[in-house]
Amino acid sequence: MLHSDASPNVSRQLSRRAIFDALLHKGPVSRAELSKLTGLSKQTISEVVDSFEQQALVRPIGRTSGNIGRTAVLYELSPEGGYVLGVDLGGSKLTVAIADISSKVLLEATEPTNPRGGTVVLDQIAKLANRLARDVNTHPSRIRSIVVGTPGVVNPQSRGIDLAPNIADLGPLDAVAVLSEKLGSAVRIENDVNLALLGEVWLGCAQNLSNVAFIALGTGIGLGLSVNGRLVRGENGAAGEIGYFPIGGDPFRAEVRDAGCLEHEAGAAGILRRYREAGGEPVENVRAIFDRMEGGEEIANKIIDDTARLMALATAMVIAMADPKLIVLGGSIGARPDFAKRVSDELARIGLRAVEIRPSALGNRAGVVGALAVALNRLHEDLFGITDLPGVMPLPAPQTLS
C-alpha cells in the first residue's frame, strides 16, 4: 500500500518497484493480474508496463488461454533488462556465473586459480567474465552488477585485498578499481565466506533464518555471521577472520602469524603437515587422508579427529559470542557430512547448549550463489531503491538452464 503522504516521485517509484516485484516472483502475468497483485489501478499498470517495455525490462511472451472471454497478453522480465556477474575467487579455483535480471542462471564456469596471483588473477577474472558474456550472446557492457568474493577483506584505505595469504600479491593492488576498469562496470568485492553464508540463506540450508553462522574449512578458514538478519562486518570489514583464533598452537610463533594459529593447524596445509609429522605416507591433498581414514588407517583417523576437535573449539567460541540458531559448515573439508558429524559430536562433549550443525547444502557453489544474490539485489536496488523506504526485494529461487 502506497503512503498517502508520499511525494509524486516516491509514489511513482514505489509503483514501479511493486510491479517489478510482482513480475519477478509471479511472472509471466497479464496487466489485469498485475493490478490484482499490486492493488494499483489499471491505468498505472499500463503506464508502468509500457515504460518497462521501452526500457527492455519486460517483454510479451504470449497470451492467456483456456478461459472464457478475451485473451490477455502475458509479460515477463526480459533478459535484456540487464545481467549480473557473480565471482568466487579462491586459493585453488575460480568460479564465475552470469544470470539475467530475473535470477535465471545462464552459464557458469570454473577453472584453477592462476598461482601467480596479483594482476594475473584479475586478468583471469576479466577474461572468464567476457567469455561467459559472449557465450550467452550478450555484450559485456550489458553486465550491470558485478560482485566478487575473495578470501580476506578489502582494505578501506588502499582498496587492496588483505588477509588473503593463499592468493599472492593482491594486497598492494586497488583491486576494486582494476577490476572495474577491466570489466567495464562498478565492482563490489565481498569476503567469500560472507557470500557463502548469503548463498545458504537465499537457497541453501539456512533459508528464513536470521541468526546463523557459516564456518568454512578448506584451503583456509573463515566465518560468515548473520545476527538478527544482518551480516556482521566489523569496523574494517574483517569480522569473521577466525583463522586467527589462538587455538591449536602457539599464536606468537613467527611461522603462524600470516595465516593465523587455527588456520595453521586446521587448514588444508596444516592437516597435511600434521599427517606427515604423525608418520603418514605422503599424499597430495586432504581428500586422500579421508580416503585412507575410510580404509581404516589409524593415523588418518586421528588427524581428522584432531581437526574436528579444533573446529569444535572454534565453533564453541562462535556460539558463545553470537548465539546462532544454526551453524553451517562449508568449504572442501567442512562441507563433508562425515566431518560435520565429528565436529557436532566433539561440540556436544564441551557441554554448551545444543546448536544444530549442518554441512553446506550448496557445497562448493555457495560462494558464487551468494555473489549472484548480492549482485541481483544491487541491480534491483539501483533500478528501484528508495532511500529510507523498504529494503532489498526478496529474490526468487534462481532458475538454471536444463
Number of C-alpha atoms within 10 A of each C-alpha: 9 13 9 8 8 11 10 10 9 16 15 15 17 21 21 20 21 21 23 27 20 18 20 19 14 14 17 22 20 21 19 16 18 25 18 12 16 17 15 17 12 15 11 16 22 15 11 19 21 15 14 19 16 11 13 15 20 22 22 15 14 14 14 14 11 6 7 6 7 8 13 15 16 18 21 22 24 19 19 16 19 22 28 27 28 27 31 31 25 21 20 13 13 22 24 24 23 24 27 24 24 26 23 17 20 18 15 18 14 14 12 13 19 19 14 11 17 18 16 14 20 19 17 16 24 19 14 19 25 17 15 22 24 11 12 12 9 16 14 18 13 17 26 22 24 28 25 28 26 25 25 27 24 26 18 11 8 14 18 19 27 20 18 20 16 17 23 15 18 24 21 13 16 16 23 19 16 15 22 15 13 14 21 16 17 15 21 20 19 23 28 28 31 30 28 33 32 28 27 27 22 22 20 18 19 24 13 11 17 18 19 27 29 32 29 28 23 20 19 28 27 24 27 26 26 21 16 12 13 11 19 17 16 9 7 11 16 18 19 23 22 24 24 19 16 15 20 19 14 14 17 11 10 9 12 17 14 14 20 27 25 26 30 25 23 29 24 20 17 19 22 22 16 17 22 15 10 13 10 18 11 12 13 8 12 22 13 14 24 20 13 17 17 12 11 11 14 13 18 26 19 14 22 21 16 20 23 23 21 21 27 22 19 20 24 20 14 19 20 11 9 14 17 21 17 20 27 26 29 32 25 17 22 25 23 17 15 12 19 23 16 19 24 21 15 20 24 15 10 11 9 11 12 12 17 11 20 21 23 29 18 18 19 16 16 27 32 30 28 30 32 31 29 26 26 29 22 21 20 21 15 12 13 18 19 15 7 6 9 9 11 15 18 12 18 16 13 16 13 12 7 4
